[in-house]
């Protein structure tokens, strides 16, 4: 499984023609891509909160949430990010091009790319918290909302016994690990020039 990411650029963010034309003036930024999401290396980071013997990775959980599974509906937080934050991302690209034009050079390019990466990462994180998603199933609410936390079997037994279903759980939010794991990376001609640090 590869990475789950959203990249800034004309394909995902409707970039105004004036910004695209300005970018073309600076030949040194041709091939610059700023992307954010869940890189492939997160396939080795196990998700917290799963009580099974083989917990899924953060990348798997993010992919399942985005596209759904046989038992869970899609909750497309990456695609919603582009829709919800279209204007913010477009403005960030415009400001980045303007700032780069004022002081060209490799260090400024890294700084400008980093600013766009941080904005894109923040937009994804905001959508995870506040996006419009299909509500959690009662079984999921029972697992996530019970204190102490119930296992799958305990939650299923509680539902069958008629225990009240806890309210207040949000789709995509459990331990917070997925939200914290969003990363950004800037590449120029395939070479990483800046990236977010930290781990899940």
N, C-alpha and C positions, 0 to 999 in steps of 0.2 A: 504494500500500500504506500502511495506517495504522500505528498503533503496536501493539506487543505489550506488554500490561501486565496486572498483577494489582492490583486495587483492594481496599483494606480496606473492610469493610462487611458487612452481613448476607448479601449474596448469595454471597460467597466464603468468608467466615469466619463460622462459626456463632456469632454474638455472643450472649452470655447476655442474657436478657430484662431483667435488672436494669441492664445497661450501656445497652441501647437506651432504657429508661425514663429513665435518668439523662441521656442525650444529649437527650432531648425536653425536659427541664427548662431547658436552655440554648438558647434560641431563636437565639442568635447563631451556634451551630455547625450549625444546620440547613443542609444542602447541602454540608457539609465532606466532601471526598473526598481520601484519601491513596492515591496509586497508585505502583507501581514497575514497572520493566521497561525497555522499549526504545522511547523516544518516536520519533515520525515523523521528527524531524530527523536521526536516525541513518541514514536512507536515503541520505544524502549522504556518509557516512563509510565509506570503502572498508576491507574486511577485509584484515588483513595475512596473509601466508602463502600467498596464492593467486598462482601464477606465470602465470596467463592474462592476455591483453591487456585484459580487462574484468572485474576482480575484483568479486565481489558486495559489497553493503554489509553492515555489522554487523547492521542490521535484517533483511535478507534471510537471513543466516546464522542468526540467532536464530529466525526464523519457520520456516525449513527444519528446524532441530533440533526445535522444538516439535511440528510437525505432520508431518514427514517429507516425502519427495519420491518420485518414481517409482523412484529407485534407493537411497534410504536410509530406514530405518524411523524412525518418530517417536521422539523422546526428550523426552517432555513435562516439561521441567524446571519450567515455570511452574505447571502443574497439580500436579506433585509437591510443589512448595513449599507450596501451600495444604494439601495432605494431610499432609505431613511436619511442618509447623510450625503446625498448627491451634491447639494449646494455647498456644504462645508468642505467636502473633499475638492470640489472644483475650485473654490476660493483658495484653499491651501496650495493647490498646484499653481494657481496664478501668482500668489504672493511669493512662492518659492522661486519661480522663474524671474520675477521682478528683483528679488533679493540677490539672486545669482548674477543677474545682469549688472547690478551695481558694483559687485566685487567678484570678478571671476577668479577661479583657481581651485586646485584640488581640495584644499581644506574647507573652503566655503561650500563647495559642492557636497562634501560629506556632511557639513552642518545643515545645509538646506534639505538634503535627503533624509537626514535623521529627523528633522522637524516634521516632514511629511509622514515618515514612518510612525512617529509617536501619535500623530493625529489619526492615522488609519487604525492603529492598534486601539486607541481610545474609543473610536467609533464602534469597533467590533465589540469591545467590552461593554459599552453602553447598551448596545443592542441585545447582548446576552442578558443583561439585567432588565431592560425595559421593553424588549420587542413584543410584538403581538403574535403569540403562539397558542397552539391547541393546549388546553389545560392538561395537567397531569391526570392520569387515571387514578381511581380510588386506591388501587393497590400501591401505586407509587407514592401517593399522599400518605398512606399508612406507614410506608417504610421511611420516607423522608421527614415526616412530621412527628413521629413518635419519639418520646424521650423516656428511657434510653431507646436508642434506635433499634427497631425490630429487623430481624432477618427476613428474607423473602418468605420462608415457611411460617414464621411467627405472624407476619403481616397478613398472609393469606388466611391463617387460622382466625385471626382477629376479625377480619372481614366476614368470614363465615359465621362467627359467633355473634355478629351484629354490633361489634364495638363501633362507636362513632368515628367517622373519618376526620382526621385532623385537617383544618383549613390553613391557609396561609403559605402553602408551598408554591414555588414558582417553577415552571419548566426551565430547564437548563441550569438551575441553581441547586446545588446540594452542598458540597464541601467548599465550593469556590475555586477548586483547582483548575477547572477548564478555563474559567475567566482569567485567572492569574497566569495561565500558560500561553496566552496569546503573545506571539513574537512578531517583530518586524525585521526586515533585512533589505538593504539597498545594494544593488549590483550594477556595475558599469561594465559593459561588454563581457558579462559572465563572471566578473571578479567581484567578490564582496568588498564594498568600500565602507560600510557602516552597518551595525545591527544592534538590536536590543540585547541586553544581558540578562542574567538571572535565570532561575529555573522555576519549575512548577511548585 
